[in-house]
Amino acid sequence: MGTHSVRTAVTLVIAGLFTAGFGTASAAPAPADRDPGHPVLVDCFWKAKARPDAFILACGDGNSRLADLRWSQWDDKAAVARGTSLVNDCKPYCAAGRFHSYPVEVRLAKPAPWKKNPQVKQYTQITLRFTDGRPSGYGQQVSYPLWS
């Protein structure tokens, strides 16, 4: 590569980094996909969401997640949806396991200020109620705290 080509490539890379830096610095601090005034659901990537159609419950390995969520309520006290719980049986081990689907009702509750952005409230508890079958070892209803 000639000197002119190298200089052009370096200039383009620096310009791209410079532009990306300004884009990030000027981004608004308000969470995306948010219903103003209502709590949010914080995902594994620390993004605030309102009424997501899917949600990963097991951030570390993705072996438990929710899909096809249809929200019937989303307000300052609670959120309710119906959807599908997809759970990996991890047999003989998780990488070789198979996902099983279970109809589920999802309830989000206990809004509290989000540590990352205290002006925003986030739901801090999720409850799953299995409506037709359930994974081995699960109760008919399970509740978990949500990360903050």
N, C-alpha and C positions, 0 to 999 in steps of 0.2 A: 504494500500500500504506500502510495507516495505521501510526502509531507503534507501536501494540500488536503488530501483525503483524510489523513489522521487528524489534522487540525479541525476540519469540518465536523468529523464524527465527535470529537471531544467537545466542540462548541455546542452541538446539538444535544449531547447528553447533559451538559451543564445547564443549558437553557431549559431542558425538560425538568431537571431537578429543581431549578429555581422556580419554575411555574408551579410544580407540584407543591413546593413549600408554601407558596403564597396561597394556593387553593386550600390547603389544610388550615393555614393560620386564619384565613378569613371565613372559614365555615361557621355557620351558626351553631351555638351550643345546644339548641333545642333538639330533643330526640326526634328521629324520623318516624313516620307511620304512627302518629299519635292523635288521639281524640283529645282536643284541648279540654282541660279541666278534669279528665278522667285518668285513673291510674293506667300504667302500662305493664306489659309483660316483658321482662328483660331476658334476652336469649343468650346462648352460649358465647356469642361474640360481643356481649355487652351493648347490644343494640336494643333500644326501646321499641316495642311493637304494640299496636292495637289491633285486635281481631285477626291475628295471624291464622293462616289456613293450615299451618304445620308448626310443630315445636319439638325440639330435641330435649328429652328428659335426662338422658345420660350423656352429658357433654364430653366426658372422657373418651368413650368408645362408641357412642351412637347406638347402643344396643337396646335402647328403649326410647320410643318417640311417638308423637301424636301426628295424625294426618287427617285430611278431609274435615277439618274443624269448621263447624257452622255455628256461629254465635247467635244466641237468642237474647242475651243480656250483656251489657258492658257499661257499668256505671261506677259511681264513686264508692260503692260498697262491695260489689262483687261482679263477676263475669261468669256466664254459663254457656257451654257449647256441647254439641254432640259431635262425635267423630269416631276415629279408629285408633286404638292403641296397637302399635307394632312392637312386639317384644321378641328378642332373639333368645332361643332356647339354649344357646351355647353348648350344644351337644355335637360332637364330643368335646369341643372347645369353641369359644365365641367366633373365631375366624371361620370355622367350618359349620357353625350353627345355622339354623333356619329361622326366619322371622315368621311369627304367627300373628294374625289379626284378631282383635277383639273389639266389639262395639263398646263405646265408653261415653259416659257423661263426664264432662270436665267442669270443675268449679274453681275459680280463682277467688281468693279472699284476703283479708287482713292487709289492706293498703297501708303503706308507711312511706316516709320520704326515702327516695333512692339515694344511697350514699354517694354515687357518682355525680348526681345532679339533684341536690336536696329540694329544689323548687318543684320537682316532679315526684308524684307518688307512684309507687310500683306495688303490684300485688306480691305478697310475701309467702303465700301458701297456695298449693295446688292440691285438689282432691280429685281422684279418679273413682268413678263408680262403674264397675263392669256390669253391663246390662244383659249379656248373653255369653256365658263362659268367661274364663279368666285364666291368666298364666298360672302354672304350677307354683305353689308357694305364696301366692297373692291372696289377700282377703277380697271379699266382694267390693270393699271400699278401702282405698289407701290414700293417705295424705302425706305430703312432703313439704318441707320448707323450700322456698325458692331463694336462689342466690341474690345477693345485693351488691 
